[in-house]
Amino acid sequence: MTEDILEYRTVLPAQVTTWYPACRVEDFPKDGGLCISYRGLQIAVFNFTRRQEWYATQNLCPHKHQMILSRGMIGSEGDEPKVACPFHKKTFSLKTGANLNGNECELATYPVKVENGTVLVGFA
């Protein structure tokens, strides 16, 4: 039996069929990210402590195709939470994945929830 090859694709909360246990809350840096692996995909999960929110995106920077976004700087642009690629300084919405510097590329995003001290990322 062959496992389907997954690709980066935004998953909306209503589309979640699997909640993957990424890590314990205490394993994440405050106001930072970690990279997890799910069925061949590298996913950046962010603990945005200042906003008391969690986000997940593809770890692959779509601009230069480097697996680096989990090490990006997070912040806000107005009310929009964002991550900046540490190499290219392109910024992306953590909510929608939209490129905040233009529309040349965007990120896939994934739902995140915390239950019993475990961070779960939703996949379809």
Residue pairs with C-beta under 8 A, 6 or more apart in sequence:
3 39
5 40
6 38
6 39
6 40
6 41
6 123
7 41
8 41
8 58
8 60
8 107
8 108
9 108
9 124
10 97
10 108
10 109
10 110
11 108
11 109
11 110
11 111
11 122
11 123
11 124
12 111
13 111
13 122
15 122
15 124
16 111
16 122
16 123
16 124
17 123
17 124
18 122
18 123
18 124
19 113
19 120
19 121
19 122
20 36
20 38
20 120
20 121
20 122
20 123
21 118
21 119
21 120
22 34
22 36
22 43
22 45
22 56
22 118
22 119
22 120
22 121
23 34
23 36
23 45
23 118
23 119
24 117
24 118
24 119
25 47
25 114
25 117
25 118
25 119
26 117
27 34
28 34
28 45
28 47
28 119
29 47
30 47
30 49
31 47
31 48
31 49
31 50
31 74
32 46
32 47
32 74
33 44
33 45
33 46
33 47
33 69
33 70
33 71
33 72
33 74
33 83
34 44
34 45
34 70
35 42
35 43
35 44
35 45
35 59
35 67
35 70
36 42
36 43
36 45
36 121
37 43
38 121
38 123
39 123
41 58
42 58
42 59
42 60
42 67
42 70
43 56
43 57
43 58
43 59
43 110
43 121
44 56
44 57
44 58
44 59
44 69
44 70
44 72
44 83
45 54
45 55
45 56
45 70
45 112
45 119
45 121
46 54
46 55
46 56
46 57
46 70
46 74
46 83
46 94
47 54
47 119
48 54
48 55
48 74
48 81
48 94
51 76
51 81
53 81
54 112
54 113
54 114
54 119
55 81
55 83
55 94
55 95
55 109
55 112
56 109
56 110
56 111
56 112
56 121
57 69
57 83
57 92
57 94
57 97
57 107
57 108
57 109
57 110
58 69
58 107
58 108
59 67
59 68
59 69
59 70
60 66
60 67
60 69
61 67
61 68
61 69
61 85
61 87
61 88
61 90
62 105
62 106
62 107
63 85
63 88
63 90
63 104
63 105
64 85
64 87
64 88
66 87
68 85
68 86
68 87
69 83
69 85
69 92
69 107
71 86
72 83
72 84
72 85
72 86
73 83
73 84
73 86
74 81
74 82
74 83
74 84
74 94
75 81
75 82
75 84
76 82
77 91
77 100
80 93
80 95
80 100
81 93
81 94
81 95
82 91
82 92
82 93
82 94
82 100
83 91
83 92
83 94
84 90
84 91
84 92
85 91
85 92
90 99
90 101
90 105
91 99
91 100
91 101
92 98
92 99
92 100
92 106
92 107
93 100
93 107
94 109
95 109
96 106
96 109
97 106
97 107
97 108
97 109
98 106
99 105
99 106
110 121
110 122
110 123
111 121
111 122
112 119
112 120
112 121
112 122
113 119
113 120
113 122
114 120
